Structures are given as C-alpha cells and as structure tokens.
Amino acid sequence: MSLSVSEAVTQTKSVRRKVLVSKLGLDGHDRGAKVIARALRDAGFEVVYLGVHKTPEDVAEAAVEEDVAAIGVSILSGSHLELVNDLLKLLRERGVNIPVIVGGIIPPEDVGELKKLGVFEVLTPGTPLKKVAEVFERACEVSGT
C-alpha cells in the first residue's frame, strides 16, 4: 500500500533531527543561545537545551546520552579555544563523531584555529537564523542521522 502525498509529508515532518545547544564556561548570557534553540525547533529540529555554565564534560556526556546529531555551543567569554578543544577531546575519547558548531563572540583570527581543532562551523553575531538552520542541517547530514 502506498502513502498519499499528505501522509508522506506528515511522516517526513515527524522525523526530526536531534541537536544539543548549550553555553560553555562561566558566561551566563544566554539570550542568543535561546534564540538559536527556538529557531532550530521552529525549523523542525528536536532541541536539547542544556542552559548556562556547562563544562565540556557536561556537554559531551549529554550529547552521548541524548544521541544527538550535532552540538551547538555558545561562548561569549573569550575562552572558546580552551573550552572547545576540551569538548572535542572528550568526544573523541568517547569514540563519537558529533559535529560541533561554535557561536558567539569569536575573533576572526580564532575562526581558523577552531576549524583546525575540528569545529564544523563558526557562527558569529548577526548570522541569519535561516543560515544557522542550514548549518545544523548539514552537520546532521555529516553525522549520518
């Protein structure tokens, strides 16, 4: 028995990409992360929002437990290189390959360094929400979910 077009669309829409969004480090400014989490939800993603003041260990553990396809971390504190390096190391130690997207106040000279560490993409303030969703979609495709 074949599905009607409306049934097929309904089934396709019910398949959601699961992503994690969190703030790393001591930075408590979470408005941007909440905007991103909501925009991703509105774009059809299932979003796990961890909130503020999370350690790389918190994020890595939750990403594995929740079986997410991509991780988005927001950092405004200036400690992005250290925190992201620790997060990526922890993910490798757990044997998972989950793309990490970094957002926040990232100096242009650090974007290349983050990519060398293995970051999937760096998004800075002013990135259109449509582009954010597209980046997460690509990241989910890379992770194979």
N, C-alpha and C positions, 0 to 999 in steps of 0.2 A: 504494500500500500504506500503510495507516495504522499508527501506532505503538500498541502496547498502553500501558496506563496506566503500568506499571512502566518501560517503555522511555522514555516521555515524561518521567517523573520523573527517570530516570537522566540523560537528555540535559539537562534543565533544571538539575540539580545540577552538571553538568560545566561549565556556563557560569558562570565566576567573574568577580567584579568585581576589578579590579586597583587597589590603592591603595598609597601610599607612606607610611611612618611614619619620623620622624626626630627627633633632638634638634637644635635650632638654638643656636648660640653656644657659649660656654665651659662651660656646665652639663654635668657628667658624670653626673648622677643619672638613670639610665635605667631603673630598675625599672618605673615607671609606663608608659613607652613600650613596654617589652617586654610588659607585661600587656595593653596595648591591642592590640599587634600580634598576640599569640596569640589574644586574644578575637575579633579580626576574622577571623583564619584559621579559628578554630573555627566562626565564623558563615558560612563559605563564601567569604570574600574571598581573593584572591591578594594576599599582602602582600610588598612590597619594604621591608625594614628597613635603613635606612642607618646607624643607630648614632648615636654621640655626636660632639660637636664639629664639626658640619657648618655650613658657611656657607650663606647664602641662595643663592649661586651653585651650590654642590654640590647643594642640594635641587632648584632649578629645572632644572639640567642633567639630573639623574637622572629627574625627573618627565617631562621631554620624551622622553628616551632610552627610558624604560621604558613610555611611553604609558599613564600611569596615569589613572584616572578621578577620583581625589581624593587630596589630600595632607593628612596629619595631622602637625602639628609640636608637640612638647612643649617648653615653656620654663619653667624654674623660676628663672632668674637675674635676672629683673626687666627684661631688655632686650627684652621682647616687642614693644613698639611699633616700635622701630627695626628689629629683625630681620624682623618680619612685613611691615612697609612695604617693606623692600628686596626680600624674596621676591616680594611681589605685583607690584612694579615690574618685576622680572626676568621674571616670567611674562608680563606684558603686552608687554614688549619682544620676547619670543619669539613673540608672537601666539597664545598659548594661553589658554584659559579653563578652568582646572582649579580646582575649589572647594578652598579651604584651610580646614582645621579646626584651631583652636588649642586646646591643652590645657595645663594646668599651673597654677601659682600666678599667677592673673590678678586684680588688684584689681578689685572691682566697678565702680569708676569708669572703668576702661580697657576694659571689655567693649564699651560703646557706641562708643568710639573705634576699636577693632579692627573692629567691624562697618562703621563709616563708611569705613574703609580698603578694605573689600571682603571681609573674612573671612566665610566661610559660617556658621560656628558657633563658639562658645567653650564648651569643656567644662572644668569645674573639678574638683578632687579630690572624690571621693565620687559622681561621676556613675555610675549603674548601667551595667554593661557592655552590657546589652540596649539602653539608650538610645544608647550610643556606636555600636553596630552600626546602629541605626536612623538616626542622623545620617549615618553614612557611606553608607548605602543611599540616602538622599535626595540626598546630594551626588553620588553616581554617576548617579542619575537625571537630575539637573540637567545634568551634563556630557554626557549622551546616550550613555553606553556601557552 
